[in-house]
Amino acid sequence: MLIVLSACFLFSFLDASAKYLVMNGMAAPFVAWMRFAVHLVLVLILFRGWANPALYRAVNKPAHVLRGIFLFGSTIFNFLALQTLQLAETISIYFFAPMIITALAGPLLGETVGWRRWVAVLVGFVGVLVITRPGFGTFGVGHLFSIGSMLSYSFYVLMTRKMGATETTESLIFYSALAPTILIFPAVPLYGSMPADAMQWILLFMVGALGGYGHWLLIKAYKLASTSALAPYPYSQMLWMIALGWVVFADLPDLWTLGGAAIIVCSGLYIIHREHRLRVRGRTSPGCEADDLAKRL
């Protein structure tokens, strides 16, 4: 649990660093590319790439590439959104991802979702509407970028679930950094720019280091505890994002953002609770068909 909390703390500083860079003139595509390039170097060092064949072992390389593209999409859209939105706004919309994953798990992964979890998904969507308030003059391109980031991340997680049965953990984290680094490299001459001062150099490398090390911490955490046990703790990132937004950018979320975030978080926690009950009942009721059980939950 402490490791997950630490990872969320690092991810919050990643977003704050990226927001500072893009608001001070650095192109979001270049900042996103640097995030993955530094991430790739860290993965090679942390996983001893010179003596770890599991790092390169891949059953389905095209799927690895597509998964890496989804992760890059999540990153670049998030960085673009941060140009105009507060940290608290982007993370609030991002927290709707578990509901999208729940909704798509049925058609894409063959998982059955009960009516209560569908209601939770709809309630979570209401939370997104509260934050963005389309039709009231507050919905802008930043919200579109943030929604695009959330959707890209949702597909990234769904692919991770599907590939987890056949691919090694090391290869999943390696190729998710390698694919964006190579594919986006041709755009670097167009968007690349020299940092203006030492602070920008430090933050530029921090974006990659925080992302790479944060993902490594998550892998360590999920080796030590179950997914259901750790699921609520990423919501702690909301607190860090509000604090960093206030300290670094003098931003405080309005009541609409806080209210929408509360709705989304409550919906997400309810889905986590329901999925935990499904797993528990599945273990204690071996004679009950999984699909019938899922429909009741």
C-alpha positions as CSV (number, residue, x, y, z in Angstrom):
1,M,0.0,0.0,0.0
2,L,2.8,2.4,0.8
3,I,4.5,1.6,-2.5
4,V,1.3,2.4,-4.4
5,L,1.0,5.7,-2.5
6,S,4.6,6.5,-3.3
7,A,4.0,5.8,-7.0
8,C,0.9,8.1,-7.0
9,F,3.0,10.8,-5.3
10,L,5.6,10.5,-8.2
11,F,2.9,10.5,-10.9
12,S,1.6,13.8,-9.4
13,F,5.0,15.4,-9.6
14,L,5.3,14.1,-13.2
15,D,2.1,15.9,-14.2
16,A,3.1,19.1,-12.3
17,S,6.5,19.1,-14.0
18,A,4.9,18.5,-17.4
19,K,2.4,21.3,-16.8
20,Y,5.3,23.7,-15.9
21,L,7.2,22.8,-19.0
22,V,4.3,23.1,-21.5
23,M,3.1,26.4,-19.9
24,N,6.7,27.8,-20.3
25,G,6.9,27.2,-24.0
26,M,8.1,23.6,-24.5
27,A,6.1,21.6,-27.1
28,A,4.0,18.9,-25.5
29,P,5.0,16.3,-28.1
30,F,8.6,16.8,-27.3
31,V,8.0,16.6,-23.5
32,A,6.0,13.4,-24.1
33,W,8.8,11.9,-26.2
34,M,11.4,12.7,-23.5
35,R,9.2,11.1,-20.9
36,F,9.4,7.8,-22.8
37,A,13.0,8.1,-23.9
38,V,14.2,8.5,-20.3
39,H,11.8,5.8,-19.2
40,L,13.3,3.4,-21.7
41,V,16.8,4.0,-20.4
42,L,15.7,3.5,-16.8
43,V,14.0,0.2,-17.7
44,L,17.1,-1.1,-19.3
45,I,19.1,-0.2,-16.1
46,L,16.5,-1.3,-13.5
47,F,15.8,-4.6,-15.2
48,R,19.5,-5.2,-16.2
49,G,18.7,-5.3,-19.9
50,W,22.2,-6.6,-20.8
51,A,21.5,-9.9,-18.9
52,N,17.7,-10.3,-18.8
53,P,16.2,-12.1,-21.8
54,A,12.7,-11.9,-20.4
55,L,12.8,-8.2,-21.1
56,Y,12.8,-8.7,-24.8
57,R,10.6,-11.9,-25.0
58,A,7.4,-11.0,-26.8
59,V,4.7,-13.4,-28.0
60,N,2.8,-10.7,-29.9
61,K,5.0,-7.8,-31.0
62,P,2.2,-5.9,-32.9
63,A,0.1,-5.9,-29.7
64,H,3.0,-4.5,-27.8
65,V,3.3,-1.7,-30.3
66,L,-0.4,-0.9,-30.2
67,R,-0.4,-0.9,-26.4
68,G,2.6,1.5,-26.4
69,I,0.8,3.8,-28.8
70,F,-2.2,3.9,-26.4
71,L,0.1,4.7,-23.5
72,F,1.7,7.5,-25.6
73,G,-1.7,8.8,-26.5
74,S,-2.7,9.0,-22.9
75,T,0.5,10.9,-22.1
76,I,0.5,13.4,-25.0
77,F,-3.2,14.2,-24.7
78,N,-2.7,14.7,-20.9
79,F,0.2,17.1,-21.5
80,L,-1.9,19.0,-24.1
81,A,-4.8,19.2,-21.6
82,L,-2.5,20.6,-18.9
83,Q,-1.8,23.7,-21.0
84,T,-5.3,24.9,-20.2
85,L,-6.7,22.8,-17.3
86,Q,-5.8,22.6,-13.7
87,L,-4.1,19.5,-12.3
88,A,-7.2,18.6,-10.3
89,E,-9.4,18.8,-13.4
90,T,-7.3,16.4,-15.5
91,I,-6.9,13.8,-12.7
92,S,-10.7,14.0,-12.0
93,I,-11.5,13.1,-15.6
94,Y,-8.7,10.5,-15.6
95,F,-10.4,8.7,-12.7
96,F,-13.3,7.9,-15.0
97,A,-11.0,5.4,-16.7
98,P,-12.0,2.4,-14.4
99,M,-15.6,2.9,-15.4
100,I,-14.7,2.9,-19.1
101,I,-12.6,-0.2,-18.6
102,T,-15.6,-1.9,-16.8
103,A,-17.9,-1.0,-19.7
104,L,-15.6,-2.2,-22.4
105,A,-14.5,-5.4,-20.6
106,G,-17.6,-7.1,-21.7
107,P,-17.4,-6.6,-25.5
108,L,-13.6,-6.7,-25.7
109,L,-12.6,-9.2,-23.0
110,G,-15.8,-11.3,-22.7
111,E,-16.3,-10.3,-19.1
112,T,-19.9,-10.0,-17.8
113,V,-20.8,-6.8,-16.1
114,G,-23.8,-6.7,-13.7
115,W,-26.5,-4.0,-13.8
116,R,-25.3,-2.4,-10.5
117,R,-21.8,-1.7,-12.0
118,W,-23.5,-0.3,-15.2
119,V,-25.3,2.1,-13.0
120,A,-22.0,3.1,-11.3
121,V,-20.6,3.7,-14.8
122,L,-23.5,6.0,-15.6
123,V,-23.2,7.9,-12.3
124,G,-19.4,8.3,-12.9
125,F,-20.2,9.8,-16.3
126,V,-22.5,12.3,-14.6
127,G,-19.4,13.3,-12.6
128,V,-17.5,14.0,-15.8
129,L,-20.4,16.2,-17.0
130,V,-20.4,18.1,-13.7
131,I,-16.7,18.9,-14.2
132,T,-16.8,19.8,-17.9
133,R,-20.3,21.3,-17.9
134,P,-20.8,21.2,-21.7
135,G,-23.2,23.9,-22.9
136,F,-22.4,26.3,-20.1
137,G,-19.4,27.9,-21.6
138,T,-16.8,26.0,-19.6
139,F,-16.2,23.1,-21.9
140,G,-13.0,23.6,-24.0
141,V,-10.4,21.9,-26.1
142,G,-8.5,21.1,-22.9
143,H,-11.4,18.9,-21.7
144,L,-11.4,17.1,-25.1
145,F,-7.7,16.4,-24.7
146,S,-8.2,15.2,-21.1
147,I,-11.1,12.8,-22.2
148,G,-8.8,11.6,-25.0
149,S,-6.1,10.9,-22.5
150,M,-8.5,8.9,-20.3
151,L,-9.8,6.9,-23.2
152,S,-6.3,6.1,-24.4
153,Y,-5.4,4.9,-20.9
154,S,-8.5,2.7,-20.7
155,F,-7.6,0.9,-23.9
156,Y,-4.0,0.6,-22.6
157,V,-5.2,-1.1,-19.5
158,L,-7.6,-3.4,-21.4
159,M,-4.7,-4.5,-23.6
160,T,-2.5,-5.0,-20.5
161,R,-5.2,-7.3,-19.0
162,K,-5.4,-9.3,-22.2
163,M,-1.7,-9.6,-22.8
164,G,-0.9,-10.3,-19.1
165,A,-1.6,-14.0,-19.6
166,T,1.0,-14.5,-22.3
167,E,3.6,-11.8,-21.9
168,T,6.2,-11.3,-19.2
169,T,5.9,-8.4,-16.8
170,E,9.4,-7.2,-18.0
171,S,8.4,-7.1,-21.6
172,L,5.2,-5.2,-20.9
173,I,7.0,-2.4,-19.3
174,F,9.9,-2.4,-21.8
175,Y,7.9,-2.4,-25.0
176,S,5.5,0.2,-23.6
177,A,8.5,2.6,-23.5
178,L,10.3,1.4,-26.6
179,A,7.4,1.6,-29.0
180,P,6.6,5.4,-28.4
181,T,10.3,6.3,-28.3
182,I,10.9,4.9,-31.7
183,L,7.6,5.7,-33.4
184,I,7.6,9.4,-32.3
185,F,11.3,10.0,-32.9
186,P,10.8,11.4,-36.5
187,A,8.7,14.2,-34.9
188,V,11.5,15.3,-32.6
189,P,13.2,17.6,-35.1
190,L,9.8,19.4,-35.6
191,Y,8.9,19.8,-31.9
192,G,12.2,19.5,-30.1
193,S,13.6,22.6,-28.4
194,M,16.5,23.4,-26.1
195,P,15.4,24.0,-22.5
196,A,15.7,27.7,-21.6
197,D,17.4,27.1,-18.2
198,A,18.7,24.5,-15.8
199,M,15.3,24.2,-14.1
200,Q,13.7,23.1,-17.4
201,W,16.6,20.6,-18.0
202,I,16.0,19.1,-14.6
203,L,12.2,18.9,-15.0
204,L,12.5,17.4,-18.5
205,F,14.6,14.5,-17.2
206,M,12.4,14.2,-14.1
207,V,9.3,13.6,-16.3
208,G,10.9,10.5,-17.7
209,A,12.4,9.4,-14.4
210,L,9.3,9.8,-12.4
211,G,7.2,8.0,-15.0
212,G,9.6,5.1,-15.3
213,Y,10.3,4.7,-11.6
214,G,6.6,5.1,-10.8
215,H,5.6,2.2,-13.1
216,W,8.4,0.1,-11.6
217,L,7.0,0.8,-8.1
218,L,3.5,-0.3,-9.3
219,I,4.9,-3.6,-10.5
220,K,6.6,-4.2,-7.2
221,A,3.4,-3.3,-5.3
222,Y,1.2,-5.7,-7.3
223,K,3.7,-8.5,-6.7
224,L,3.2,-8.0,-2.9
225,A,-0.5,-7.5,-2.7
226,S,-3.7,-8.3,-4.6
227,T,-5.2,-5.9,-7.1
228,S,-8.4,-5.5,-5.1
229,A,-6.4,-4.7,-1.9
230,L,-4.5,-1.9,-3.7
231,A,-7.3,-0.6,-6.0
232,P,-8.6,2.3,-3.7
233,Y,-5.2,3.9,-3.1
234,P,-4.5,5.5,-6.5
235,Y,-7.4,7.9,-5.6
236,S,-4.9,9.5,-3.2
237,Q,-3.4,11.2,-6.2
238,M,-6.3,13.7,-6.1
239,L,-4.9,15.1,-2.9
240,W,-1.4,15.5,-4.3
241,M,-2.7,17.1,-7.5
242,I,-4.8,19.7,-5.6
243,A,-1.8,20.5,-3.3
244,L,0.7,20.9,-6.2
245,G,-1.8,22.9,-8.2
246,W,-2.1,25.3,-5.3
247,V,1.6,25.5,-4.3
248,V,3.1,25.6,-7.8
249,F,0.4,27.3,-10.0
250,A,-1.8,29.0,-7.4
251,D,-4.8,27.0,-8.7
252,L,-7.6,25.8,-6.5
253,P,-10.4,23.7,-8.0
254,D,-13.9,25.1,-7.9
255,L,-16.8,23.4,-6.3
256,W,-18.0,22.0,-9.6
257,T,-14.6,20.2,-10.1
258,L,-14.6,18.9,-6.5
259,G,-18.2,17.8,-6.7
260,G,-17.7,16.0,-10.0
261,A,-14.5,14.4,-8.7
262,A,-16.3,13.1,-5.6
263,I,-19.0,11.5,-7.8
264,I,-16.4,9.8,-10.0
265,V,-14.3,8.6,-7.0
266,C,-17.4,7.2,-5.2
267,S,-18.5,5.4,-8.4
268,G,-15.0,4.0,-8.9
269,L,-14.8,2.7,-5.3
270,Y,-18.3,1.1,-5.7
271,I,-17.1,-0.8,-8.8
272,I,-14.0,-1.9,-6.9
273,H,-16.2,-3.1,-4.1
274,R,-18.5,-5.0,-6.5
275,E,-15.7,-6.7,-8.3
276,H,-14.2,-7.7,-5.0
277,R,-17.5,-9.3,-4.0
278,L,-17.6,-11.1,-7.4
279,R,-14.2,-12.7,-6.8
280,V,-15.0,-13.7,-3.2
281,R,-18.3,-15.3,-4.1
282,G,-16.7,-17.0,-7.1
283,R,-14.3,-18.7,-4.7
284,T,-16.9,-19.6,-2.1
285,S,-19.6,-20.7,-4.6
286,P,-17.7,-23.1,-7.0
287,G,-21.0,-24.5,-8.3
288,C,-22.3,-21.1,-9.4
289,E,-21.8,-20.1,-13.0
290,A,-19.5,-17.0,-13.3
291,D,-21.7,-15.2,-15.8
292,D,-24.9,-15.7,-13.6
293,L,-23.0,-14.4,-10.6
294,A,-21.6,-11.4,-12.4
295,K,-25.1,-10.4,-13.6
296,R,-26.3,-10.4,-10.0
297,L,-23.4,-8.2,-9.0
